[in-house]
Amino acid sequence: MILLPKQPQIVSEKDNWARFEIEALYPGYGVTIGNSLRRVLLSSLEGAAITQVKIKQASHEFSTIDGVMEDVIVIMMNLKQMRFKMHSDEPQKAFLKIKGEKEAKGSDFEIPSQAELINKTCHIATLTDKKAELEIEILIEKGVGYSPIEARRTKEKTEIGLMPLDAIFTPVKRVSFKVENMRVGERTDYDRLTLDLETDGTIAPKEAFLRATEILVDHFVLLRDTFIPEQKEPKGEKKETKPEKEEAEGNKSKDPKEDALKIKIEDLKLSARTLGALESNSIKTIAGLVKKSEKSILELEGMGEAGLKEIKKSLKKLNLELKQE
């Protein structure tokens, strides 16, 4: 049986960057899990980005604006760096109107309450003349991953001067991982996975990690459940009448704890990690489990505090508890 690894730990964290570590992965699972998480983190998380821009005095991206140092292409590239947190599913418009000799920043935009700009100091353009004017209208939308202009192009005619942008929706900036060998028991070929994750500030690394794992779990649960046969009542099976049921229950042991001790560990609905740790240590029934103390449970290979808490909760439902030290 393949034992599950230890729970992920954040071993280092700073600003929008964090390093996650997962130890005791079965040989080969470090690359499998690391690569899966990296691909999902970079391609499948929801975020917000500018999808369209309209600049006064600019009819296309190759235009220049009087009194503005940057041409329209550079301004559009700067706009792509603006990172938003959306509080609505509806697209939001924001406006910038600035005059005089100064630097235009993200904080100069009038942004609706349903959108929040994270990097307010983001440079947009430099106005080099006292008479210079810059007016920009942007459209902010929610999306997933990266969306090129071609993927959103429609056959409908767009408004003159309205320029679409390649949208970088993903809130994750960088992901990398490495796998090292480590010792588990007598074996030295188990994997230790270290994953470095940096976000754009619209989401915490821990939350991004959680969302990615949820996406993967949802897919695998669907694949698993597709081939689990439905539980149907066999034809011709006699349904117990109430008197028969009561009689059968009367023949059972009068001591509920005695019956509970016969229950198999696999019937406790424990997590796969906890169940695997118990079975690998030859604990098959409740009777074998209650002979253990909390300390001896924690000493089992593959067991942690979360598993102990889970076991105690399940035993409490049966009015049972672990052996007192």
Secondary structure, DSSP 8 states (H G I E B T S, - for coil): --------EEEEEETTEEEEEEEEE-TTHHHHHHHHHHHHHHHS-EEEEEEEEEETT-SSTT---TTBSS-HHHHHHHHHT--EEESSSS-EEEEEEEESSSEEEGGGSB--TTEEES-TT-EEEEB-STT-EEEEEEEEEEEESEE-HHHH--SS---TTEEE--EE--SEEEEEEEEEEEEETTEEEEEEEEEEEEE-SSS-HHHHHHHHHHHHHHHHHHHHHHTS------TT-----HHHHHHHHHTS-S-HHHHHTTSBGGGG---HHHHHHHHHTT--BHHHHTTSBHHHHHTSTT--HHHHHHHHHHHHHTT---B--
